């Protein structure tokens, strides 16, 4: 599928580069780039042959040529830019976590609905083909009822309290940075959003969550455990247990293969679908199909459920960011 719409990126960090590369893989290119540091935007545009560079990030929203804006600035700036983009009539694909909390997201969703726009979180799990393939198998009853999930995501970030991972002023912490992946995985497979939630937290010296353990259960008695850390390496592993089998996905945020182990005799079956390196391509294609009105491929309802979970958990901890005080 070739790129059909004019996209502009707000932010030209790692994700911005991956987006530009995905556009070119799809036979197109970004139309414009804006960044808080103008020189970086100029350099980025030169690297990818992008025709339009905006003097100020906000100028993106005033450009009538732009159809879709991709926002990849720090978490705590998202709502500011979402307000401006949606008020200006732009469809928006926003990096995770889409907002700081549920209340900001509710405001953005209402604005998108009022202006008949597509708002979505750039959550790779909702777009990687392996997840759709597994969903088909689950709906066909191949594995039997879902019982529980075990989620791990541990990064080892050096104890530099000025970097964004530990920086409270940049909305750092494990929940918004990596927990959003684990909880999006849980929401994808659970029949409904968890209602019973309990958790523990370990704080970094800056006051953000460095480590967390979370227990979840929904009305269907499906359960999940989530273990997160920014200072202890563990595999990015998701394990889903059913009556007839359990399914494991490694490197699950951009996973492209799953291993099924069958309960009755222990034999294994590997499923491969999609390619990790095309993660951003799948997001772009799904966003464009949704904007075109084909079908909703973006799962904003899941994004809302996950943000509600993350907000509730942080409220239970009593952890707030400066913008929330």
Secondary structure, DSSP 4 states (H G I P E B T S, - for coil): ----S-EEEE--SHHHHHHHHHHHHTT---SEEE-SSHHHHHHHHHHHT-SEE-SSTTHHHH-TT--EEEE-S-GGGHHHHHHHHHHTT-EEEEESS-SSSHHHHHHHHHHHHHTT--EEEE-GGGT-HHHHHHHHHHHTTSS-SEEEEEEEEEEE--S-TTSTTT-GGGT-SHIIIIIHHHHHHHHHHSSS---EEEEEEEE-TTSSEEEEEEEEE-TT--EEEEEEESEEEEEEEEEEEESSEEEEEESGGG--EEEEEETTT--EEEEE-S-GGGHHHHHHHHHHHHHTTS---S-HHHHHHHHHHHHHHHHHHT---GGG-
